[in-house]
């Protein structure tokens, strides 16, 4: 049930395009987990005749740690071709397998566009709304709100140019731009990435960098990951001039047209920074589409007794237990 990376990669690429989601791709998983300490990639596959259940994320790299499963940053959850009692049977097999290995709990970030929280019912919890652009009938600027159209025209008027690039210098420049922006925002380590991470993405054919320039200066950029029917708006950053000239709006407008022409079905922009319905980032993204999806997470109790005993112990000692994986 635990399969090696190469097996996972070969198997994943046989899936129909509608089931291949960018942040569930084994290459994405491996790159994300490489940024974590004391964790390793884990690819789970349960098969019975023609039915399957796939789940990928990360687990402790040492047997001395509490054994748990967690989705990577972004979106995960199960990919399956079955449901109802048949799915329940496969999932029970997987749970029993992990419990026998000493696993206690799993924290799963579900994929909004796949709506794969439906498989977990009472164990799934709504977190926030996300936004996606439908690309199959994309009509360009006319699909966007007035504020987004106005911003795109402003960028064009100020001679901002958005282009896809494979140049290593552009990837390096975007790495510095992105981390500078994260530092300015006071972002946590979760949102800061190493130079090696960007270098790995630059080598992956499914990761694409769009940069916006004013003259020769890169004022903003964004990484998109295109897999199957979907494109994920992964990392984005602007400097002061890029924000002044609405360069990110031009980037999204340009790339939505590009991905539509490439035959992809959705460009997923993600959600806001906070859970507030008036979150500024969510408002920004909603300017490009009225299409929204639910982002949910799942608390997967692999060994419920062990988990509840540990939680009670923490509570008795006055320690916080508000997160699913409260002990790390």
C-alpha positions as CSV (number, residue, x, y, z in Angstrom):
1,X,0.0,0.0,0.0
2,X,3.0,2.3,0.5
3,X,4.6,2.6,-3.0
4,X,7.9,4.1,-4.1
5,X,8.2,7.5,-5.8
6,X,8.8,6.1,-9.3
7,X,5.9,3.7,-9.0
8,X,3.6,6.6,-7.9
9,X,4.8,8.8,-10.8
10,X,4.3,6.1,-13.4
11,X,0.8,5.2,-12.0
12,X,-0.3,8.8,-11.6
13,X,0.4,9.7,-15.2
14,X,-2.0,6.9,-16.3
15,X,-4.9,8.6,-14.7
16,X,-7.6,10.4,-16.8
17,X,-6.9,14.2,-17.1
18,X,-9.9,14.9,-14.9
19,X,-8.2,13.1,-12.0
20,X,-4.7,14.5,-12.4
21,X,-4.5,17.5,-10.1
22,X,-1.3,19.6,-10.0
23,X,-0.7,19.5,-6.2
24,X,-1.2,15.7,-6.1
25,X,1.4,15.0,-8.7
26,X,4.3,13.0,-7.2
27,X,6.9,15.6,-8.4
28,X,5.0,18.4,-6.6
29,X,4.8,16.2,-3.5
30,X,8.5,15.4,-3.5
31,X,9.5,19.1,-4.1
32,X,7.3,20.3,-1.2
33,X,8.4,17.6,1.3
34,X,12.1,18.4,0.5
35,X,11.5,21.7,2.2
36,X,10.4,20.0,5.5
37,X,12.6,18.8,8.3
38,X,12.2,15.3,9.7
39,X,9.5,14.4,7.1
40,X,9.5,12.2,4.0
41,X,7.2,11.7,1.1
42,X,4.6,9.0,1.3
43,X,2.5,7.6,-1.5
44,X,-0.4,5.4,-0.7
45,X,-2.2,3.2,-3.2
46,X,-4.9,0.6,-2.5
47,X,-6.1,-1.4,-5.5
48,X,-8.7,-4.1,-5.7
49,X,-9.5,-5.4,-9.2
50,X,-10.3,-2.2,-11.2
51,X,-10.9,0.0,-8.1
52,X,-8.2,2.2,-6.6
53,X,-7.6,4.8,-3.9
54,X,-4.6,7.1,-4.0
55,X,-3.4,9.4,-1.3
56,X,-0.1,11.3,-1.1
57,X,1.6,13.4,1.5
58,X,4.3,13.2,4.1
59,X,5.1,11.2,7.2
60,X,7.9,11.2,9.9
61,X,11.3,10.3,8.6
62,X,12.1,8.6,12.0
63,X,10.3,5.8,13.7
64,X,10.9,7.5,17.0
65,X,8.4,10.3,16.2
66,X,4.7,10.0,16.6
67,X,3.5,8.5,13.3
68,X,1.1,10.7,11.4
69,X,0.2,11.4,7.8
70,X,-0.3,15.0,6.4
71,X,-1.1,16.4,3.0
72,X,1.5,18.8,1.6
73,X,1.0,22.6,1.5
74,X,-1.7,23.2,-1.1
75,X,-4.3,20.7,-1.8
76,X,-4.5,16.9,-1.5
77,X,-6.9,14.2,-0.4
78,X,-8.0,11.0,-2.1
79,X,-8.1,10.3,-5.8
80,X,-10.4,7.3,-6.5
81,X,-12.6,5.8,-9.1
82,X,-15.2,4.4,-6.7
83,X,-17.5,5.5,-4.0
84,X,-20.1,4.3,-1.4
85,X,-19.5,0.9,0.2
86,X,-16.7,0.0,-2.2
87,X,-14.7,3.2,-1.3
88,X,-15.4,2.6,2.4
89,X,-13.9,-0.9,2.1
90,X,-10.7,0.4,0.4
91,X,-10.4,3.2,3.0
92,X,-10.9,0.8,5.9
93,X,-8.1,-1.4,4.5
94,X,-5.8,1.6,4.3
95,X,-6.6,2.7,7.8
96,X,-6.0,-0.7,9.2
97,X,-2.7,-1.0,7.4
98,X,-1.4,2.3,8.7
99,X,-2.7,1.6,12.2
100,X,-0.7,-1.7,12.2
101,X,2.3,0.4,11.4
102,X,1.7,2.6,14.4
103,X,0.1,5.6,12.8
104,X,-2.2,7.6,14.9
105,X,-3.8,10.4,12.9
106,X,-3.9,12.0,9.5
107,X,-4.5,15.7,8.5
108,X,-5.8,15.9,4.9
109,X,-6.1,19.1,3.0
110,X,-8.8,18.4,0.4
111,X,-8.8,19.6,-3.2
112,X,-11.6,22.1,-3.9
113,X,-12.0,21.4,-7.6
114,X,-12.2,17.6,-6.9
115,X,-14.6,18.1,-4.0
116,X,-12.9,15.0,-2.5
117,X,-14.1,16.0,1.0
118,X,-17.4,14.1,0.2
119,X,-15.7,10.8,0.9
120,X,-15.2,11.7,4.6
121,X,-18.6,13.1,5.7
122,X,-18.5,14.0,9.4
123,X,-14.6,14.0,9.4
124,X,-14.5,16.8,6.9
125,X,-14.6,20.5,8.0
126,X,-15.1,23.6,5.9
127,X,-12.3,26.0,6.0
128,X,-12.7,28.7,3.4
129,X,-13.9,29.5,-0.2
130,X,-11.5,29.4,-3.1
131,X,-11.8,30.9,-6.6
132,X,-11.3,29.3,-10.1
133,X,-11.6,30.5,-13.6
134,X,-13.5,28.2,-16.0
135,X,-11.3,28.0,-19.1
136,X,-13.4,26.0,-21.5
137,X,-15.6,28.9,-22.6
138,X,-13.2,31.7,-21.7
139,X,-13.9,35.0,-23.4
140,X,-11.0,37.1,-22.2
141,X,-11.4,40.3,-20.4
142,X,-15.2,40.3,-20.7
143,X,-15.3,37.5,-18.2
144,X,-13.7,39.6,-15.5
145,X,-15.2,42.1,-13.2
146,X,-15.0,45.8,-14.0
147,X,-12.3,46.3,-11.4
148,X,-10.1,43.5,-12.9
149,X,-10.6,44.8,-16.4
150,X,-9.7,48.3,-15.4
151,X,-6.5,47.1,-13.7
152,X,-5.5,45.1,-16.7
153,X,-5.9,48.1,-18.9
154,X,-3.9,50.2,-16.5
155,X,-1.0,47.7,-16.7
156,X,-1.1,47.8,-20.5
157,X,-1.2,51.6,-20.5
158,X,1.9,51.6,-18.4
159,X,3.7,49.3,-20.8
160,X,3.8,46.3,-18.5
161,X,4.6,43.1,-20.5
162,X,3.7,39.6,-19.3
163,X,5.5,36.7,-20.8
164,X,6.2,33.0,-20.1
165,X,9.9,32.3,-19.6
166,X,12.3,29.4,-19.2
167,X,15.3,31.6,-18.6
168,X,17.3,30.6,-15.5
169,X,18.0,34.2,-14.8
170,X,14.3,34.9,-14.6
171,X,13.7,32.0,-12.3
172,X,16.5,33.3,-10.0
173,X,15.1,36.8,-10.1
174,X,11.7,35.6,-9.2
175,X,13.1,33.6,-6.3
176,X,14.6,36.8,-4.8
177,X,11.4,38.8,-5.6
178,X,9.2,36.2,-4.0
179,X,11.2,35.8,-0.8
180,X,11.6,39.6,-0.4
181,X,7.9,40.0,-0.6
182,X,7.3,37.2,1.9
183,X,9.7,38.8,4.3
184,X,8.0,42.2,3.9
185,X,4.7,40.6,4.7
186,X,6.2,38.8,7.8
187,X,5.2,35.4,6.4
188,X,5.9,32.3,8.3
189,X,8.5,29.8,7.2
190,X,5.8,27.7,5.6
191,X,5.5,30.4,2.8
192,X,9.3,30.8,2.3
193,X,11.1,28.6,-0.1
194,X,14.8,27.8,-0.7
195,X,16.7,28.5,-3.9
196,X,16.8,24.7,-4.4
197,X,13.0,24.6,-4.4
198,X,12.8,27.1,-7.2
199,X,15.6,25.4,-9.1
200,X,13.6,22.1,-8.9
201,X,10.5,23.7,-10.3
202,X,12.4,25.3,-13.1
203,X,13.5,21.9,-14.2
204,X,9.9,20.4,-14.1
205,X,8.2,20.7,-17.5
206,X,4.8,21.1,-15.9
207,X,5.8,24.2,-13.8
208,X,5.7,27.5,-15.7
209,X,6.9,30.9,-14.8
210,X,5.2,34.1,-16.1
211,X,7.1,37.3,-15.4
212,X,5.9,40.9,-15.9
213,X,8.4,43.5,-16.9
214,X,8.6,47.2,-17.2
215,X,11.5,47.7,-19.5
216,X,14.1,45.2,-18.4
217,X,12.9,45.1,-14.7
218,X,10.9,42.2,-13.5
219,X,8.1,43.8,-11.3
220,X,6.1,40.7,-10.7
221,X,5.8,37.0,-11.5
222,X,3.8,33.9,-10.9
223,X,4.4,30.2,-11.1
224,X,1.6,28.0,-12.6
225,X,1.5,24.2,-12.5
226,X,-0.4,22.7,-15.3
227,X,-1.4,19.0,-15.0
228,X,-4.3,17.3,-16.7
229,X,-7.4,19.4,-16.8
230,X,-6.2,21.9,-14.2
231,X,-3.8,24.7,-13.7
232,X,-2.8,25.8,-10.2
233,X,-1.8,29.4,-9.5
234,X,1.0,28.4,-7.2
235,X,3.3,31.2,-6.1
236,X,3.1,34.9,-6.9
237,X,4.8,38.1,-5.9
238,X,5.2,41.8,-6.9
239,X,7.4,44.6,-6.0
240,X,6.1,48.2,-5.4
241,X,6.2,49.1,-9.0
242,X,4.4,45.9,-10.0
243,X,1.6,46.6,-7.5
244,X,1.4,50.3,-8.7
245,X,0.9,49.2,-12.3
246,X,-1.4,46.2,-11.6
247,X,1.0,43.8,-13.1
248,X,-0.4,40.7,-11.4
249,X,-3.8,41.4,-12.9
250,X,-2.2,41.5,-16.4
251,X,-0.4,38.2,-15.6
252,X,-3.6,36.4,-14.7
253,X,-5.5,37.8,-17.7
254,X,-2.6,36.8,-20.0
255,X,-2.2,33.3,-18.6
256,X,-6.0,32.6,-18.4
257,X,-6.1,33.1,-22.2
258,X,-3.0,31.0,-22.7
259,X,-4.2,28.1,-20.6
260,X,-7.6,28.2,-22.2
261,X,-5.9,27.9,-25.6
262,X,-3.9,25.0,-24.3
263,X,-7.1,23.1,-23.6
264,X,-7.1,23.1,-19.8
265,X,-10.5,23.3,-18.0
266,X,-9.8,25.3,-14.9
267,X,-7.3,27.8,-13.5
268,X,-7.5,27.6,-9.8
269,X,-6.5,30.8,-8.0
270,X,-7.0,29.6,-4.4
271,X,-8.5,31.4,-1.5
272,X,-7.7,34.3,0.9
273,X,-5.1,34.6,3.6
274,X,-7.7,34.7,6.4
275,X,-11.1,33.0,6.9
276,X,-12.9,36.3,6.7
277,X,-15.5,36.6,3.9
278,X,-14.1,40.1,3.1
279,X,-10.5,38.9,2.9
280,X,-8.6,41.2,0.6
281,X,-6.8,38.5,-1.3
282,X,-10.1,36.6,-1.8
283,X,-11.7,39.8,-3.1
284,X,-8.8,40.3,-5.5
285,X,-9.2,36.8,-6.9
286,X,-13.0,37.0,-7.1
287,X,-12.5,39.9,-9.5
288,X,-11.5,37.3,-12.1
289,X,-14.3,34.8,-11.6
290,X,-17.5,34.3,-9.7
291,X,-16.9,30.5,-9.7
292,X,-16.1,29.4,-6.1
293,X,-15.4,26.1,-4.4
294,X,-15.2,24.8,-0.8
295,X,-11.8,24.1,0.7
296,X,-12.1,21.6,3.5
297,X,-9.8,19.6,5.7
298,X,-10.2,16.2,7.2
299,X,-9.2,14.8,10.6
300,X,-8.5,11.2,9.9
301,X,-8.4,9.2,13.2
302,X,-6.3,6.2,12.4
303,X,-5.9,5.1,16.0
304,X,-8.7,7.0,17.7
305,X,-8.0,5.7,21.2
306,X,-4.4,6.7,21.1
307,X,-5.2,10.1,19.7
308,X,-7.9,10.9,22.3
309,X,-5.7,9.7,25.2
310,X,-2.9,12.0,24.0
311,X,-5.2,14.9,23.5
312,X,-6.6,14.4,27.0
313,X,-3.1,14.4,28.4
314,X,-2.3,17.6,26.7
315,X,-5.5,19.3,28.0
316,X,-4.8,18.1,31.5
317,X,-1.4,19.8,31.4
318,X,-2.9,23.0,30.0
319,X,-1.4,22.6,26.6
320,X,-3.2,23.7,23.4
321,X,-5.1,21.1,21.3
322,X,-6.9,23.3,18.8
323,X,-5.0,21.9,15.8
324,X,-5.5,18.4,14.4
325,X,-1.9,17.7,14.8
326,X,-1.5,19.5,18.1
327,X,1.6,17.8,19.4
328,X,4.1,19.0,16.8
